[in-house]
Amino acid sequence: MKMINSLIIIVLIISSVALLASERLYVYEPVKFSYVSASKEEGWYWCKSDGARIEWFWNPIMNIPDVFYVEYTLLITNKPDGGSGFDSQIKAELIIEEGTMERVLVGYTQPTPYDKPRPVYEMVEKRTYRKVAEGVLEMVNTFEPVYEGNTNGIGYEAHSYVKFDVPKVYLESLRQRQFKIVIYWPPLDNRNLFAANPDLKPLLIFKK
């Protein structure tokens, strides 16, 4: 009986190891950067006014699961020409592009002696955007000591990730259409300023 139990345990261990070995880590970079109401300073786009936001776009990801992570590196400071070592909680939203076909009137036929003008319609795709998930970037700046005065950019760098749990009904949209992730100013816990750089891209990561 002990031998049977031992064999069962060995089989379970081997199966677990094989399952873990079969998992793969997938990493995707965005393909486009955009911003609203951010000011550009030495290659960085600073969000420091109400309504400012940073947007990153990803192409469709065929094998994306319903749970994934996005890793960010941003600059954070407490004020213009401010200090270092500051954190922020930044709202992030996952937004998908949707398309519906609509019949649109584009003109009329030429009248003839036998027929009056008739309307001409075309099917046109109307694109809209829908928020399907949201999360919070708990940005952490490990610079010490925290310093209120101007450090000329030294110690501004902060890191975090956001986890998205997407309703399965929207997975096909992520797999077939471009989507974007937006981060907003002001942060949820303070009015610290944050900045993104188009060359320092967030990474979308999951394992399967």
N, C-alpha and C positions, 0 to 999 in steps of 0.2 A: 504493500500500500504506500509506504514511504517513497519507493522508487517511482511509482505512478505519479505521486504528487510532485516529486522533483522534476520529472519529465514535463509535466504540465507547466511548471514554473519556467523551465528552460524554454519551452515553446513560446510562452507569453513574452519572455524577455527578448527572444530572437525576433518575434513579430513586431514588438515595439521598436526595436532598433531598426528593423527594415523599414517601418513606417516613417520614422524620423529621417532616415537616410534618403527616403524618396521625396521629402519636402524640398522645395526650392524657393529661394528668395528672389522676388521680382522687384526691380527698381525702374521707375519711369520719370524722366525729366519733362517739364512743361515745354511747349513749343512756342508760346507767345506770352509776352509781358505787356500789361496795360495798367493805367492808373487814372484816377480822377482826383482833381484838386490837390495833387501832391506837388511839391516844389523840388526841382532838380538842383542838387548841389554836389559838384565833383563826382558825378556818376551815380549818386544815391538819390532816391526819390523819397522825400520826407513827408510824412503825414502829420499835420499839426493843426488842422482846422476841421470843424464839424463837416461831415460828409466826405472827407478824404478817404480814399481806399486804394488798395493794391490788388490787382487781378492777375492770376496766372491761368493759362489755358493749356489743357491736355488734349491730345488727339484721342479718339476712341481706343479703349484698351479691351481687347477681345476676351481676356481671361480674368478680368477684374472681379474679385469677390465682393460680398456685401459689407465686409469689414476691412478697412485698410488704414494706413497711417501716412501722414505727410509731415516731413521734417523741415523745419525752417531755421535759418540764421538771419537775424535782423540787427540793425543798430538801434539802441534805445538810449535816450538821455532825458533829463528832467525838464529842460527848457532850451530855447535857442542859445547857442554857445554855452551849453550846460555841462554838467558833471557826468561821472561814470559810476557804474555799479548798480544801475536801476533796472527793476523788473516791471513787467506789465502782463495783465491778462487781456488778450486780444481776441475779439470775436471773429470766428471764421465760418464761412458758409460754402457749401457745395451746391453749385447751380448747374442744371443741365439745360441743354438747348433742345427745344421741341419744335416740331414742324407739322402744320396741318395744311391740307390743300383746300383752297377756296376758289370759287368761280368768280372771276372779276370781269366786269364790262370793259372792253378795250376799244370799242368803236362801233360803227355801223356799216353795213354794206352800201354800196353805191345804188342809188335808186335807178330804176329802169322804167320804160313806158309801161311795163307789165307788172312791176312789183315795186312796192315802197321799201324804204330802208329797213333792214332788219338788224337787231343787236348782235354783236360778235363778242363771244366770251372766251377767256383763256383760264386754264387752271394754274393758279399761282400758289407757291408755298409761302405760308406766313410763319415766320419764326418767332418764338417766344422763349422766355427763360423762366425756369421754375426752381425754387430752392427746395432741395430734397433732403438735406441733412445739415447740421450745424455742430460746432464744437468750440472749444476755447483753447487758444495757445497760451500755456502758462510759461511765458518767456522768462528765462532765468539768466541773469548776468552774474558771473562768478568773479568779476573784478573786485579786488579789495585793495585799499579801503574804499568804501562808498564815499564819493567826493562830490560836493554840491557845486564847486566852482568849475570854470572852463578847463577842460583837459585837452582841448584841441583834437578831439576824436579818440584819444587813447582810452581804451576800456569801455567802448560803447557796445561791443558785440554781445549778443544774447542768443540763446538757443532754446528750442522746444519742438514739440510735435503735437499734432492734433489727430485724434482718432475719429473716423467717420463710420457710422453704422447706418448703411443705406437700406431703406425698405426694398425688398426684392423686386417689387413691381417696377422699380426704376433702373434695375440693373441693365436691361436691354438698351436703354438710352445711353448709359455710360459705355456700352460695348459698341454702339453704332454711331454715336454723335460726339462731336467735340463738347467738352464741359470745362467749367472754370471753378476755381476756388478763390474767394474774395476775403480779404481781411480789412477791418474797418477801424477808423479813428473816430472817437477817442477809445482808449482801452476801457475795460469794464470797471477797473479798480482805481484808476488815476487818470491824469491828463498828460502822462509822459509822451514824448514824441518818439516815433519809430520810423525807420527807413528801410527800403529794400533796394537791391541792386539787380538789374537784369542779368548780370553775369554770375550772380550767386543764387542759383536756382533752388527752390524747394524740391525735395525728392518724395515722390509717391511710392510707398513701399508696402508689399504684402508677401505672405508666403502661402504656398499651396502644395 
